[in-house]
Protein backbone atom coordinates (compact mmCIF):
# COMPACT_ATOMS: atom_id res chain seq x y z
CA UNK A 1 0.00 0.00 0.00
CA UNK A 2 2.87 2.41 0.87
CA UNK A 3 4.57 1.73 -2.47
CA UNK A 4 1.36 2.62 -4.33
CA UNK A 5 1.09 5.96 -2.49
CA UNK A 6 4.74 6.83 -3.13
CA UNK A 7 4.41 5.96 -6.80
CA UNK A 8 1.26 8.03 -7.10
CA UNK A 9 2.89 11.00 -5.30
CA UNK A 10 6.05 10.64 -7.36
CA UNK A 11 4.10 10.59 -10.61
CA UNK A 12 2.05 13.61 -9.54
CA UNK A 13 5.19 15.55 -8.54
CA UNK A 14 6.98 14.73 -11.80
CA UNK A 15 3.90 15.77 -13.79
CA UNK A 16 3.74 19.16 -12.03
CA UNK A 17 7.47 19.74 -12.51
CA UNK A 18 7.24 18.93 -16.21
CA UNK A 19 4.17 21.12 -16.72
CA UNK A 20 5.85 23.98 -14.86
CA UNK A 21 8.97 23.63 -16.99
CA UNK A 22 7.01 23.56 -20.22
CA UNK A 23 4.98 26.62 -19.27
CA UNK A 24 8.19 28.59 -18.69
CA UNK A 25 9.23 27.99 -22.30
CA UNK A 26 7.44 30.88 -23.93
CA UNK A 27 7.13 30.90 -27.67
CA UNK A 28 6.74 34.26 -29.39
CA UNK A 29 3.26 34.23 -30.79
CA UNK A 30 2.38 36.32 -33.80
CA UNK A 31 0.04 39.09 -32.71
CA UNK A 32 -3.10 39.72 -34.70
CA UNK A 33 -1.83 43.17 -35.68
CA UNK A 34 1.69 44.58 -35.80
CA UNK A 35 0.60 48.22 -35.58
CA UNK A 36 -1.03 49.08 -32.27
CA UNK A 37 -1.66 52.82 -32.29
CA UNK A 38 -0.42 56.19 -33.51
CA UNK A 39 -0.30 59.05 -31.02
CA UNK A 40 0.87 62.66 -31.17
CA UNK A 41 2.92 64.58 -28.59
CA UNK A 42 4.40 68.05 -28.62
CA UNK A 43 7.91 68.61 -27.29
CA UNK A 44 9.45 72.05 -27.66
CA UNK A 45 9.45 72.99 -31.32
CA UNK A 46 8.62 69.44 -32.47
CA UNK A 47 5.49 67.37 -32.97
CA UNK A 48 6.22 63.70 -32.31
CA UNK A 49 4.30 60.92 -34.04
CA UNK A 50 4.56 57.76 -31.92
CA UNK A 51 3.90 54.70 -34.06
CA UNK A 52 3.29 52.00 -31.43
CA UNK A 53 3.70 48.32 -32.32
CA UNK A 54 2.71 45.02 -30.73
CA UNK A 55 6.16 43.54 -31.30
CA UNK A 56 9.63 44.90 -30.45
CA UNK A 57 11.20 46.67 -33.45
CA UNK A 58 14.63 48.04 -34.25
CA UNK A 59 14.99 51.00 -36.60
CA UNK A 60 17.46 50.27 -39.42
CA UNK A 61 17.19 53.14 -41.91
CA UNK A 62 14.69 55.17 -43.91
CA UNK A 63 14.07 56.65 -47.35
CA UNK A 64 14.09 59.43 -48.52
CA UNK A 65 16.51 61.55 -46.50
CA UNK A 66 14.94 64.97 -47.15
CA UNK A 67 11.46 66.48 -46.98
CA UNK A 68 8.85 64.19 -48.49
CA UNK A 69 5.16 63.27 -48.70
CA UNK A 70 6.09 59.60 -48.23
CA UNK A 71 8.55 58.02 -45.77
CA UNK A 72 9.53 54.36 -45.77
CA UNK A 73 11.21 53.19 -42.54
CA UNK A 74 13.05 49.87 -42.65
CA UNK A 75 12.62 48.00 -39.37
CA UNK A 76 13.68 44.66 -37.97
CA UNK A 77 11.51 42.69 -35.58
CA UNK A 78 13.54 41.35 -32.69
CA UNK A 79 13.10 38.49 -30.28
CA UNK A 80 14.20 38.62 -26.65
CA UNK A 81 14.43 34.84 -26.52
CA UNK A 82 17.84 34.76 -28.18
CA UNK A 83 16.82 34.44 -31.82
CA UNK A 84 18.24 36.78 -34.45
CA UNK A 85 14.90 38.12 -35.58
CA UNK A 86 11.31 37.37 -36.36
CA UNK A 87 9.62 37.83 -39.72
CA UNK A 88 6.03 39.02 -39.82
CA UNK A 89 4.52 38.93 -43.26
CA UNK A 90 1.46 40.82 -44.33
CA UNK A 91 0.40 44.42 -44.64
CA UNK A 92 -1.87 46.58 -42.51
CA UNK A 93 -2.70 50.23 -42.14
CA UNK A 94 -3.90 52.69 -39.50
CA UNK A 95 -5.69 55.89 -40.44
CA UNK A 96 -4.87 58.43 -37.73
CA UNK A 97 -7.53 60.98 -36.85
CA UNK A 98 -5.39 64.03 -36.07
CA UNK A 99 -4.64 65.61 -39.46
CA UNK A 100 -5.15 69.04 -37.82
CA UNK A 101 -1.95 68.56 -35.74
CA UNK A 102 0.11 66.61 -38.27
CA UNK A 103 -0.71 66.15 -41.96
CA UNK A 104 -0.33 62.35 -41.85
CA UNK A 105 -2.82 60.48 -44.06
CA UNK A 106 -1.95 56.92 -43.10
CA UNK A 107 0.60 54.72 -41.38
CA UNK A 108 1.22 51.23 -42.74
CA UNK A 109 3.21 48.15 -41.81
CA UNK A 110 4.51 46.46 -44.96
CA UNK A 111 5.89 43.09 -44.02
CA UNK A 112 5.65 41.39 -47.38
CA UNK A 113 7.36 44.10 -49.46
CA UNK A 114 10.71 43.13 -50.95
CA UNK A 115 13.56 44.65 -48.94
CA UNK A 116 11.27 45.13 -45.93
CA UNK A 117 9.67 45.01 -43.53
CA UNK A 118 8.81 48.71 -43.51
CA UNK A 119 6.71 51.11 -41.52
CA UNK A 120 5.49 53.64 -44.09
CA UNK A 121 3.89 57.03 -43.58
CA UNK A 122 2.04 59.07 -46.16
CA UNK A 123 1.60 62.80 -45.56
CA UNK A 124 -0.78 65.37 -47.03
CA UNK A 125 2.19 67.59 -47.87
CA UNK A 126 5.98 67.27 -47.86
CA UNK A 127 7.40 67.48 -44.32
CA UNK A 128 10.84 67.56 -42.74
CA UNK A 129 11.33 64.78 -40.22
CA UNK A 130 13.74 62.91 -37.98
CA UNK A 131 13.26 59.25 -37.05
CA UNK A 132 14.26 57.44 -33.85
CA UNK A 133 13.42 54.05 -32.46
CA UNK A 134 11.46 54.03 -29.24
CA UNK A 135 13.85 53.37 -26.31
CA UNK A 136 11.56 50.55 -25.14
CA UNK A 137 11.56 49.07 -28.68
CA UNK A 138 7.76 49.17 -28.94
CA UNK A 139 7.64 51.47 -31.94
CA UNK A 140 9.12 54.28 -33.97
CA UNK A 141 9.10 58.02 -33.24
CA UNK A 142 8.89 60.55 -36.07
CA UNK A 143 9.84 64.12 -35.11
CA UNK A 144 8.34 66.87 -37.29
CA UNK A 145 9.09 70.59 -36.78
CA UNK A 146 6.06 72.61 -35.62
CA UNK A 147 6.98 75.32 -38.10
CA UNK A 148 5.46 73.22 -40.87
CA UNK A 149 2.12 74.67 -41.93
CA UNK A 150 -0.57 72.16 -41.01
Backbone bond lengths (Angstrom), bond angles and torsions (degrees), N, CA, C in turn:
res aa  C-N    CA-C-N  psi(-1)  N-CA   C-N-CA  omega(-1)  CA-C   N-CA-C  phi
1 X - - - 1.446 - - 1.525 110.26 -
2 X 1.360 117.59 -41.07 1.465 121.64 -179.27 1.522 110.32 -64.71
3 X 1.334 117.42 -40.38 1.456 121.15 178.86 1.518 111.57 -62.07
4 X 1.334 117.63 -36.92 1.467 120.60 179.23 1.521 110.58 -67.38
5 X 1.323 118.82 -38.36 1.459 122.15 178.67 1.521 110.22 -67.96
6 X 1.304 118.02 -43.90 1.467 121.43 179.58 1.517 109.63 -63.34
7 X 1.288 118.44 -43.88 1.457 121.50 179.16 1.531 110.85 -62.22
8 X 1.320 115.91 -43.15 1.455 119.78 179.33 1.528 111.01 -64.44
9 X 1.353 117.05 -43.61 1.461 121.19 178.16 1.527 110.73 -65.83
10 X 1.298 116.65 -41.23 1.462 120.90 179.45 1.529 110.65 -62.60
11 X 1.299 116.83 -45.26 1.464 121.37 179.20 1.528 110.66 -63.03
12 X 1.328 116.29 -42.74 1.466 120.41 179.19 1.529 110.23 -63.27
13 X 1.324 118.01 -44.99 1.459 122.75 -179.87 1.527 110.86 -62.28
14 X 1.312 117.28 -46.04 1.465 121.53 179.21 1.524 110.12 -61.92
15 X 1.316 117.26 -41.37 1.466 121.28 179.17 1.524 110.77 -60.80
16 X 1.345 117.36 -45.92 1.466 120.56 179.78 1.526 111.28 -64.85
17 X 1.316 117.41 -39.88 1.464 121.04 179.40 1.527 110.06 -63.62
18 X 1.324 116.70 -44.83 1.460 120.30 179.28 1.527 111.98 -64.35
19 X 1.332 116.76 -43.98 1.460 120.00 178.84 1.525 111.13 -63.93
20 X 1.323 117.26 -40.10 1.459 120.93 177.06 1.517 111.63 -63.61
21 X 1.312 117.08 -41.53 1.466 121.28 177.80 1.499 112.63 -65.45
22 X 1.323 117.58 -40.78 1.461 120.99 179.17 1.523 111.85 -68.41
23 X 1.329 116.65 -35.54 1.463 118.38 -179.30 1.520 111.36 -71.40
24 X 1.327 118.38 -22.34 1.464 120.32 178.20 1.523 111.79 -78.27
25 X 1.305 118.47 -16.69 1.456 121.79 175.80 1.528 108.10 -83.49
26 X 1.319 115.52 96.10 1.454 119.47 -177.16 1.518 109.09 -91.45
27 X 1.297 115.49 132.47 1.445 122.12 176.97 1.517 107.29 -103.33
28 X 1.340 116.57 132.86 1.455 120.14 178.13 1.512 109.60 -66.28
29 X 1.307 115.35 115.47 1.451 119.94 179.87 1.511 109.08 -93.31
30 X 1.313 116.63 143.00 1.443 121.63 178.23 1.514 109.18 -71.22
31 X 1.334 117.56 121.54 1.459 118.45 177.48 1.519 110.33 -70.01
32 X 1.320 115.79 160.88 1.457 120.08 178.74 1.515 111.26 -61.89
33 X 1.328 116.12 -40.35 1.461 122.17 -179.57 1.520 108.98 -130.13
34 X 1.322 115.96 142.57 1.464 121.13 176.04 1.527 109.20 -81.55
35 X 1.345 116.55 -47.60 1.461 120.48 179.01 1.516 109.45 -78.73
36 X 1.328 115.97 131.61 1.453 121.12 -179.74 1.519 110.93 -100.58
37 X 1.337 117.24 -52.71 1.455 120.38 -174.15 1.519 108.79 -163.80
38 X 1.314 116.11 162.74 1.456 122.81 172.22 1.521 106.40 -128.25
39 X 1.327 116.69 124.22 1.460 120.83 179.69 1.523 108.96 -124.15
40 X 1.331 115.30 164.05 1.457 121.60 179.92 1.521 109.38 -124.04
41 X 1.327 116.41 135.37 1.464 123.11 174.41 1.520 107.68 -129.15
42 X 1.314 116.43 157.65 1.455 121.04 172.16 1.521 107.84 -116.18
43 X 1.328 115.58 134.14 1.462 120.88 -180.00 1.527 107.64 -141.44
44 X 1.315 115.89 105.69 1.470 119.88 -178.23 1.516 110.51 61.89
45 X 1.324 115.60 -124.13 1.466 120.51 -178.80 1.529 112.44 -92.78
46 X 1.337 117.36 13.29 1.469 120.93 -176.78 1.523 111.87 -119.40
47 X 1.326 114.49 148.28 1.457 122.67 167.35 1.525 104.73 -105.05
48 X 1.335 116.50 131.87 1.465 120.13 -176.19 1.522 109.11 -113.55
49 X 1.324 115.86 119.99 1.467 121.50 171.53 1.520 106.97 -88.45
50 X 1.309 117.81 120.82 1.461 122.51 175.85 1.519 108.44 -101.87
51 X 1.311 116.87 107.66 1.458 121.58 175.94 1.520 106.22 -92.03
52 X 1.330 116.67 103.71 1.467 122.86 -176.80 1.535 109.09 -88.36
53 X 1.338 115.42 141.73 1.464 120.97 -179.91 1.525 110.67 -125.43
54 X 1.312 115.45 160.52 1.463 122.10 178.92 1.528 112.69 -91.66
55 X 1.313 116.71 0.94 1.462 122.13 176.61 1.530 107.89 -132.17
56 X 1.327 118.68 153.64 1.461 119.80 176.29 1.530 110.21 -71.43
57 X 1.341 115.48 133.71 1.465 121.54 -179.17 1.515 111.09 -127.04
58 X 1.305 115.38 146.52 1.464 122.69 171.18 1.528 107.97 -110.96
59 X 1.324 115.83 134.16 1.461 121.95 174.15 1.521 107.89 -75.71
60 X 1.340 117.61 134.04 1.459 121.23 177.05 1.527 111.48 -109.82
61 X 1.322 117.76 -54.82 1.452 122.08 177.50 1.522 108.86 -167.22
62 X 1.327 116.61 -178.86 1.461 119.36 178.78 1.523 110.04 -149.85
63 X 1.317 114.87 165.24 1.464 122.64 179.16 1.511 107.97 -145.41
64 X 1.296 119.78 139.11 1.466 130.93 -5.57 1.523 111.18 -81.93
65 X 1.333 115.65 173.60 1.457 121.28 -178.51 1.526 112.64 -80.06
66 X 1.312 118.27 -34.70 1.466 121.72 -174.28 1.514 112.83 -97.80
67 X 1.351 115.71 -170.04 1.464 120.05 179.07 1.529 111.33 -56.26
68 X 1.328 115.62 140.62 1.461 119.17 -176.18 1.523 110.88 -159.68
69 X 1.339 115.25 160.46 1.465 122.13 172.71 1.527 110.77 -88.82
70 X 1.337 116.22 -12.89 1.466 121.27 -177.04 1.519 108.96 -137.65
71 X 1.333 117.31 131.58 1.460 122.10 178.93 1.526 107.82 -127.65
72 X 1.320 116.04 130.36 1.455 121.52 177.88 1.526 107.71 -115.75
73 X 1.342 116.57 117.17 1.458 122.71 -175.22 1.529 109.04 -107.92
74 X 1.325 116.37 115.28 1.467 120.14 178.23 1.525 108.09 -78.26
75 X 1.321 115.92 128.50 1.457 122.36 -179.45 1.524 109.49 -126.49
76 X 1.313 114.99 164.90 1.466 120.76 175.73 1.519 107.21 -134.15
77 X 1.313 116.36 122.21 1.458 120.83 175.75 1.512 108.21 -72.38
78 X 1.331 115.72 137.34 1.463 118.74 -178.49 1.520 109.83 -119.64
79 X 1.316 114.05 159.05 1.454 121.47 178.75 1.514 107.90 -121.53
80 X 1.331 117.18 133.47 1.454 120.91 177.72 1.520 111.84 -85.03
81 X 1.321 117.82 0.22 1.458 120.21 -177.64 1.523 112.15 -92.06
82 X 1.339 116.97 12.53 1.455 119.14 174.58 1.512 113.94 102.63
83 X 1.315 119.24 -11.21 1.455 120.76 178.52 1.515 110.68 -74.96
84 X 1.322 116.42 161.97 1.459 121.24 -178.61 1.524 111.74 -71.75
85 X 1.293 117.21 -37.47 1.453 120.00 -177.61 1.506 110.38 -177.26
86 X 1.299 114.76 172.30 1.454 121.26 -178.58 1.516 107.10 -131.61
87 X 1.311 117.31 134.09 1.456 120.82 178.61 1.513 109.85 -101.90
88 X 1.318 115.84 127.78 1.457 121.99 175.70 1.514 107.41 -117.72
89 X 1.296 116.28 113.08 1.451 120.69 -179.96 1.522 108.56 -85.18
90 X 1.296 115.15 170.49 1.451 120.08 175.98 1.511 111.96 101.48
91 X 1.312 115.06 165.75 1.448 122.92 -178.67 1.515 108.66 -129.75
92 X 1.324 116.18 148.09 1.457 120.91 176.47 1.520 107.58 -155.61
93 X 1.314 115.75 163.54 1.449 120.11 -176.15 1.519 110.73 -142.97
94 X 1.329 115.97 149.71 1.462 122.76 173.73 1.525 106.67 -122.82
95 X 1.308 116.96 133.29 1.455 121.37 175.96 1.521 108.43 -103.05
96 X 1.334 117.32 100.55 1.458 119.78 -178.67 1.526 111.20 -66.34
97 X 1.314 117.29 152.90 1.455 121.57 -177.77 1.508 113.81 -109.98
98 X 1.334 118.56 34.71 1.461 120.03 -177.32 1.521 111.39 -131.70
99 X 1.327 117.69 45.04 1.461 122.14 -178.25 1.530 111.71 -62.91
100 X 1.349 117.72 -17.87 1.464 120.33 177.75 1.530 110.23 -67.79
101 X 1.334 118.20 -36.34 1.466 122.44 -178.15 1.522 111.70 -85.41
102 X 1.308 116.88 -40.44 1.457 123.24 -177.46 1.531 107.05 -140.49
103 X 1.320 117.90 133.28 1.465 119.33 -176.02 1.535 114.14 -80.08
104 X 1.326 117.49 44.81 1.465 120.88 -179.71 1.532 108.65 -87.26
105 X 1.332 115.87 129.57 1.467 121.07 -179.59 1.521 111.75 -91.35
106 X 1.324 117.04 -42.34 1.460 119.28 175.00 1.519 110.94 -159.13
107 X 1.332 113.92 159.78 1.454 123.29 177.50 1.522 105.64 -125.97
108 X 1.328 116.64 130.32 1.463 120.19 -175.60 1.522 110.79 -131.70
109 X 1.339 114.92 146.18 1.454 121.67 168.97 1.516 105.88 -102.64
110 X 1.336 116.61 123.90 1.460 121.35 -179.17 1.530 108.67 -118.42
111 X 1.317 114.46 91.92 1.451 119.87 -176.58 1.509 114.26 -88.09
112 X 1.313 117.10 -19.22 1.458 119.50 -176.37 1.526 112.41 -106.64
113 X 1.327 117.77 14.68 1.458 121.87 178.29 1.524 108.78 -87.17
114 X 1.329 116.55 135.97 1.457 120.50 -179.05 1.527 110.03 -58.43
115 X 1.320 116.74 134.49 1.458 121.87 -178.46 1.513 113.09 88.52
116 X 1.337 117.14 -8.31 1.463 122.58 -176.02 1.496 112.01 -86.73
117 X 1.273 116.55 -165.78 1.458 128.98 14.28 1.531 112.53 -80.23
118 X 1.343 114.36 156.76 1.454 122.07 -179.03 1.515 110.39 -130.09
119 X 1.326 115.19 150.04 1.452 122.38 162.06 1.521 103.81 -106.90
120 X 1.325 117.04 121.23 1.460 121.51 -175.58 1.515 110.52 -116.59
121 X 1.326 115.21 141.55 1.461 121.58 177.95 1.519 108.75 -124.47
122 X 1.314 115.54 137.56 1.459 121.74 177.15 1.526 107.06 -118.55
123 X 1.344 115.79 127.81 1.453 121.87 -177.20 1.524 111.25 -109.14
124 X 1.304 116.44 157.83 1.462 123.19 177.68 1.527 110.43 -68.90
125 X 1.316 116.20 -32.33 1.462 122.66 -179.82 1.519 108.05 -143.07
126 X 1.332 116.76 164.30 1.463 120.88 179.17 1.527 109.72 -65.85
127 X 1.321 117.00 133.58 1.464 122.53 179.39 1.523 110.12 -129.47
128 X 1.329 115.07 151.68 1.463 121.58 168.05 1.515 106.82 -82.26
129 X 1.304 118.37 150.49 1.460 120.14 -177.64 1.514 110.74 -158.95
130 X 1.316 115.22 158.80 1.462 124.16 169.58 1.519 106.26 -129.43
131 X 1.317 117.51 145.96 1.466 121.44 -176.51 1.519 109.67 -123.43
132 X 1.338 115.77 134.88 1.463 122.30 175.81 1.521 108.72 -138.17
133 X 1.321 115.88 148.82 1.460 118.11 173.63 1.520 108.15 -79.42
134 X 1.308 115.69 148.82 1.460 121.19 177.26 1.526 107.65 -65.40
135 X 1.340 118.91 135.09 1.473 120.28 -179.34 1.536 113.23 -57.90
136 X 1.323 117.20 -28.13 1.468 120.47 179.16 1.526 112.02 -90.16
137 X 1.324 116.83 4.31 1.474 124.56 177.17 1.526 113.53 63.57
138 X 1.322 117.73 23.21 1.468 118.87 178.99 1.521 111.36 -106.52
139 X 1.332 116.66 30.90 1.447 119.62 176.44 1.512 113.27 156.17
140 X 1.324 113.74 -169.14 1.461 123.14 -177.83 1.518 107.82 -127.11
141 X 1.327 116.66 142.37 1.465 121.87 177.52 1.520 108.51 -112.79
142 X 1.340 115.79 130.42 1.456 121.98 177.98 1.520 107.19 -115.25
143 X 1.329 116.78 118.22 1.457 123.60 -178.37 1.525 108.61 -97.16
144 X 1.331 116.90 124.78 1.453 122.74 -178.55 1.538 107.68 -125.34
145 X 1.341 117.96 128.78 1.460 119.57 179.32 1.524 111.59 -61.06
146 X 1.350 116.62 138.76 1.469 121.23 177.97 1.518 111.65 -64.97
147 X 1.306 117.78 -22.80 1.451 120.71 -176.33 1.530 112.97 -64.24
148 X 1.322 115.97 -16.07 1.473 118.81 176.33 1.520 108.85 -62.94
149 X 1.301 116.44 139.98 1.472 121.19 -178.76 1.517 109.94 -82.38
150 X 1.318 116.87 108.21 1.457 121.47 179.61 1.500 108.02 -99.59
